[in-house]
Amino acid sequence: MTGFKTVRGYTGENRLMEETGLTTAMEDYVEMLRRLSPNGAPVKSGDLARALSVSDPSASKMAGRLLALGLIAHEKHGALTLTAEGQKLGDHLLARHREVESLLLNLGIRREVLRQAELIEHHFTEEAMVRIAKFNRYVRENPGNFVSFWKDV
C-alpha cells in the first residue's frame, strides 16, 4: 500500500501552496472580493472583513499578502480592487465554488450546503472539477434521470 497518506497529508496547506501558490484563506479572500465586486469596483477592507467574519486587522494583513502577489491593488481610504490577474482567479474560484455547491445539491444534500462546499472546494484537483462540472451539466440536461433516483432517499 505505498502512496497512502493520512487526510492531513493530502489536504495540508503545503500541498495547496505547491500547486497554486495560495493558501485556502488566500483563495477565500480573492473569491469574496470577486463576490463583493463583480464589476471591479473598490471594496473597503472592513466590508471584506465582515463578509468573511474576520477582524479588520486580519483582512488588512491578508490584503498585504495578496498585494505582494499582484492579485489586488490598494486604493485610497483602504479600498481594495482585484487586478486583472486577481479577477481571473476570482472568477475561477467563484465558478469552482458554484460547481461544488451544485454537486452537493445534485446529490440531494440540502442542509449546510454552503458550509460543506467551503470545507471541500479547496481540495479538488482541476481534473476532478472538470468531471464535477460535466456531471452537473448532465444532471441539468437530464433532470428526469435523477428524480426517481432521489425519490427513495
C-alpha positions in Angstrom: 0.0 0.0 0.0 2.5 2.6 -1.0 1.4 6.1 -1.5 -1.3 6.1 1.2 -1.4 9.2 3.4 -3.5 10.5 6.2 -6.1 13.1 5.4 -3.7 15.8 6.6 -1.1 14.5 4.2 -3.5 15.0 1.3 -5.0 18.3 2.3 -2.2 20.2 4.0 -1.6 23.8 3.2 1.9 22.9 1.9 0.3 20.8 -0.9 -2.1 23.6 -1.9 0.7 26.2 -1.8 2.9 23.9 -4.0 0.1 23.5 -6.5 -1.4 27.0 -6.6 0.9 29.3 -4.6 -2.1 30.2 -2.4 -3.4 29.1 0.9 -7.1 28.3 1.3 -7.5 31.5 3.2 -6.0 33.5 0.3 -8.4 31.8 -2.1 -11.3 32.6 0.2 -10.3 36.3 0.2 -9.9 36.5 -3.6 -13.2 34.7 -4.1 -15.0 37.0 -1.7 -13.6 40.1 -3.3 -14.9 38.9 -6.6 -18.4 38.2 -5.0 -18.5 41.7 -3.4 -17.4 43.4 -6.6 -18.5 41.6 -9.7 -18.0 44.8 -11.7 -14.5 45.5 -10.3 -15.5 48.4 -8.0 -13.3 49.0 -5.0 -14.2 47.2 -1.8 -13.5 48.6 1.7 -11.2 46.4 3.8 -13.8 46.5 6.6 -16.6 45.2 4.3 -14.3 42.3 3.2 -13.6 41.5 6.9 -17.3 41.5 7.7 -18.2 39.3 4.7 -15.6 36.7 5.8 -16.3 37.1 9.5 -12.7 38.0 10.3 -11.3 41.0 12.1 -10.3 44.2 10.3 -6.6 43.6 11.2 -6.8 40.1 9.7 -8.3 41.4 6.5 -5.6 44.1 6.3 -2.8 41.6 6.8 -4.2 39.3 4.1 -4.6 42.3 1.8 -0.9 43.0 2.2 -0.1 39.4 1.2 -2.4 39.5 -1.8 -1.0 42.9 -2.8 2.5 41.4 -2.8 1.3 38.6 -5.1 -0.1 41.1 -7.5 -3.7 39.9 -7.1 -5.1 43.1 -5.6 -4.4 46.8 -5.8 -4.8 49.1 -2.8 -6.8 52.2 -3.4 -7.0 55.3 -1.2 -9.0 55.1 2.0 -8.3 51.4 2.4 -10.3 50.2 -0.6 -9.2 47.1 -2.4 -9.6 46.1 -6.1 -8.7 42.9 -7.8 -6.0 43.2 -10.5 -6.7 41.6 -13.9 -5.0 38.5 -12.7 -7.0 38.7 -9.4 -10.2 39.0 -11.3 -9.4 36.0 -13.5 -8.5 33.9 -10.4 -11.6 35.2 -8.6 -13.8 34.2 -11.5 -12.2 30.7 -11.4 -12.6 30.3 -7.7 -16.2 31.5 -7.8 -17.1 29.1 -10.6 -15.4 26.3 -8.7 -17.4 27.1 -5.6 -20.7 27.2 -7.6 -19.9 23.8 -9.2 -19.2 22.2 -5.8 -22.5 23.7 -4.4 -24.3 22.3 -7.5 -22.7 18.9 -6.9 -23.9 18.8 -3.4 -27.4 19.8 -4.4 -27.4 17.3 -7.2 -26.5 14.6 -4.7 -29.6 15.6 -2.7 -27.9 17.4 0.0 -30.0 20.3 1.3 -28.6 21.2 4.7 -25.5 23.3 5.3 -24.6 23.3 1.6 -22.5 26.5 1.9 -20.6 25.1 4.9 -19.9 21.8 3.2 -18.9 23.5 -0.1 -16.5 25.8 1.8 -14.9 22.8 3.6 -14.2 20.7 0.4 -13.9 23.1 -2.5 -10.2 23.8 -2.0 -9.2 20.2 -2.1 -10.5 19.1 -5.5 -7.9 18.8 -8.4 -8.6 20.5 -11.7 -9.3 17.1 -13.2 -11.9 16.4 -10.5 -13.5 19.8 -11.1 -13.8 19.2 -14.8 -15.6 15.9 -14.1 -17.8 17.6 -11.5 -18.8 20.3 -14.0 -19.6 17.6 -16.6 -21.7 15.7 -14.1 -23.6 18.8 -13.0 -24.2 19.7 -16.7 -25.5 16.2 -17.3 -27.9 16.5 -14.3 -29.2 19.9 -15.6 -29.7 18.5 -19.1 -31.3 15.2 -17.9 -33.3 16.0 -14.7 -35.7 13.2 -15.2 -33.0 10.6 -14.7 -32.4 11.8 -11.2 -36.0 12.4 -10.0 -36.6 8.7 -9.4 -33.1 8.2 -8.2 -33.6 10.6 -5.2 -37.2 9.7 -4.6 -36.4 6.9 -2.2 -33.5 8.6 -0.4 
